[in-house]
Amino acid sequence: MANQHPPLSTTAIINPQYCAPATHAIDLIITKEKTLRDNFTVKDINDNIVFTVKSSLVTFVTPRQHRFLFDANGNPILHLRRSLLAADDSWKAYRGESSEPKDLIFTRKRSSLIQLRTKLNVFLANNNTEICDFTVKANLSGQSWNVHIGESNNVVAQINKKHGTMVSREKFMVTVYPNIDYAFIVALVVTLD
């Protein structure tokens, strides 16, 4: 069984203002909009919008997929970029709307090409090793994931997918443990598809 002990110090990946307080976890609901683009709305349990995610339309001309994470006021926080030609299903996260190497925050990619269960490795920009900083591991059904610190059993977030119907939208129920950057966790969730 995975340990559910958060780090003792604040783990800010995107910005310290997005770290869950040391006293309790934060629950978020991430709703995928029913549109041609993969847009998402992120709300807290009081139904307040925390973030929105807007996606570009993917075409054969542009072999990249782009998603932009905005705060509740519409300010850009992250630019998520995926190369559709990469075999490892990698996403790169950049500060604001940038795609400059100096603004890289993290890279998320599959741990191996063939997987029975999804396992994603996350490398922070300052990591020059082959050892990941975080892992995202799916359960057997592939409908829930745990985010771990590195390859440890320390869980820092839990994600559960609720399938939509013809009239309802697909949702992710997310719990982010204390001292963890919830903007970072949201960025990981919106790259799970």
Phi and psi in degrees as a GROMACS rama.xvg file:
@    title "Ramachandran Plot"
@    xaxis  label "Phi"
@    yaxis  label "Psi"
@TYPE xy
-74.3532  141.742  ALA-2
-74.1612  141.48  ASN-3
-116.811  46.638  GLN-4
-104.928  117.213  HIS-5
-73.08  163.477  PRO-6
-61.5833  150.173  PRO-7
-70.3581  -30.8991  LEU-8
-103.765  161.449  SER-9
-67.0871  133.767  THR-10
-110.141  88.1815  THR-11
-93.2971  118.608  ALA-12
-101.91  -48.8118  ILE-13
-89.933  -53.4844  ILE-14
-165.988  137.96  ASN-15
-57.9812  -26.3836  PRO-16
-65.5654  -16.9564  GLN-17
-100.825  14.5981  TYR-18
-85.2658  133.642  CYS-19
-61.1075  142.705  ALA-20
-62.6822  154.921  PRO-21
-66.4042  -17.5381  ALA-22
-88.6326  -21.4298  THR-23
-161.267  162.031  HIS-24
-78.1387  162.761  ALA-25
-115.719  131.39  ILE-26
-103.187  131.645  ASP-27
-127.649  151.095  LEU-28
-119.135  118.281  ILE-29
-107.331  115.875  ILE-30
-107.91  127.153  THR-31
-88.6103  123.348  LYS-32
-72.9818  150.519  GLU-33
-91.7163  85.5454  LYS-34
-141.926  176.81  THR-35
-66.0387  -27.9595  LEU-36
-100.655  155.775  ARG-37
-88.0003  86.0328  ASP-38
-101.925  148.622  ASN-39
-134.215  150.848  PHE-40
-120.771  132.669  THR-41
-114.005  122.37  VAL-42
-125.507  155.545  LYS-43
-86.8304  -178.759  ASP-44
-70.7211  -11.5518  ILE-45
-94.084  11.1365  ASN-46
70.2654  21.1984  ASP-47
-87.5251  134.889  ASN-48
-70.3496  127.944  ILE-49
-103.304  -44.7699  VAL-50
-144.605  161.043  PHE-51
-130.057  153.777  THR-52
-127.545  125.427  VAL-53
-114.204  138.935  LYS-54
-117.095  150.69  SER-55
-85.165  156.974  SER-56
-78.1453  128.091  LEU-57
-85.5118  131.46  VAL-58
-130.705  171.26  THR-59
-69.8879  -23.0598  PHE-60
-73.1201  -36.9168  VAL-61
-111.107  99.5269  THR-62
-78.6241  28.9084  PRO-63
-128.509  148.394  ARG-64
-109.123  136.635  GLN-65
-123.183  136.17  HIS-66
-131.467  140.909  ARG-67
-121.662  126.119  PHE-68
-95.7902  124.835  LEU-69
-117.075  149.061  PHE-70
-76.8928  -179.925  ASP-71
-62.2648  -21.7484  ALA-72
-93.9538  3.10158  ASN-73
87.3492  10.3343  GLY-74
-81.5938  133.489  ASN-75
-69.658  132.841  PRO-76
-109.229  -47.4973  ILE-77
-138.975  147.837  LEU-78
-114.697  114.803  HIS-79
-99.8606  127.973  LEU-80
-130.253  131.308  ARG-81
-122.497  130.363  ARG-82
-87.4676  120.061  SER-83
-72.8376  -10.3821  LEU-84
-92.301  -10.127  LEU-85
-78.0181  130.675  ALA-86
-71.9467  -23.2842  ALA-87
-91.334  10.6465  ASP-88
53.6202  46.2822  ASP-89
-85.4811  144.037  SER-90
-121.757  143.765  TRP-91
-120.106  138.864  LYS-92
-112.64  127.892  ALA-93
-119.967  151.542  TYR-94
-65.2326  135.65  ARG-95
61.5331  -131.101  GLY-96
-105.284  11.3512  GLU-97
-73.1088  161.134  SER-98
-137.343  23.178  SER-99
-80.4266  139.624  GLU-100
-53.4748  -33.9842  PRO-101
-66.5271  -19.1514  LYS-102
-100.87  6.73265  ASP-103
-64.1786  133.579  LEU-104
-106.244  -47.651  ILE-105
-156.836  163.24  PHE-106
-124.146  135.219  THR-107
-120.091  126.257  ARG-108
-147.394  161.594  LYS-109
-64.3198  144.814  ARG-110
-73.0193  -26.8371  SER-111
-154.694  160.61  SER-112
-70.1233  -37.5868  LEU-113
-108.653  123.336  ILE-114
-138.931  137.747  GLN-115
-81.4603  -36.2809  LEU-116
-126.534  142.795  ARG-117
-64.9664  130.096  THR-118
-137.637  119.906  LYS-119
-114.353  139.222  LEU-120
-105.475  137.952  ASN-121
-119.002  126.349  VAL-122
-117.495  121.978  PHE-123
-70.6198  154.887  LEU-124
-57.8448  -32.9181  ALA-125
-85.9789  3.49265  ASN-126
-87.3632  115.065  ASN-127
-106.528  20.0789  ASN-128
-110.894  178.479  THR-129
-92.7065  2.18592  GLU-130
-94.8016  122.254  ILE-131
-73.4084  155.235  CYS-132
-86.2223  -32.2245  ASP-133
-142.399  154.857  PHE-134
-128.723  149.032  THR-135
-118.111  117.619  VAL-136
-119.983  129.039  LYS-137
-83.8597  155.678  ALA-138
-82.3807  -178.888  ASN-139
-61.3973  -35.4241  LEU-140
-77.8776  -16.1501  SER-141
74.5531  15.2118  GLY-142
-108.31  -1.77161  GLN-143
-146.432  153.45  SER-144
-138.179  151.97  TRP-145
-116.475  139.975  ASN-146
-101.883  125.216  VAL-147
-114.128  153.517  HIS-148
-75.938  118.623  ILE-149
51.9816  -136.976  GLY-150
-96.8558  13.7739  GLU-151
-77.2804  177.524  SER-152
-93.7522  5.79464  ASN-153
-78.2973  111.47  ASN-154
-87.5563  131.041  VAL-155
-113.353  -11.0033  VAL-156
-160.801  151.397  ALA-157
-125.782  140.516  GLN-158
-129.633  129.215  ILE-159
-126.758  129.147  ASN-160
-95.0171  132.1  LYS-161
-114.137  116.62  LYS-162
-68.6123  144.362  HIS-163
-86.5146  170.37  GLY-164
-120.021  -168.455  THR-165
-61.5664  -30.1748  MET-166
-108.686  -14.7532  VAL-167
-112.932  161.443  SER-168
-99.067  154.691  ARG-169
-67.963  138.002  GLU-170
-133.147  151.442  LYS-171
-118.784  124.735  PHE-172
-97.3996  121.335  MET-173
-124.345  133.057  VAL-174
-116.69  121.466  THR-175
-108.479  123.247  VAL-176
-73.3609  162.042  TYR-177
-53.1853  146.103  PRO-178
71.5197  9.01761  ASN-179
-107.033  142.191  ILE-180
-73.1975  108.642  ASP-181
-75.74  -20.788  TYR-182
-65.88  -39.0834  ALA-183
-61.6082  -46.0709  PHE-184
-64.5637  -41.7488  ILE-185
-59.5423  -42.9587  VAL-186
-59.5973  -38.9199  ALA-187
-66.6365  -42.729  LEU-188
-60.9377  -44.5474  VAL-189
-75.1673  0.832547  VAL-190
-109.005  10.0841  THR-191
-77.1244  -19.9043  LEU-192
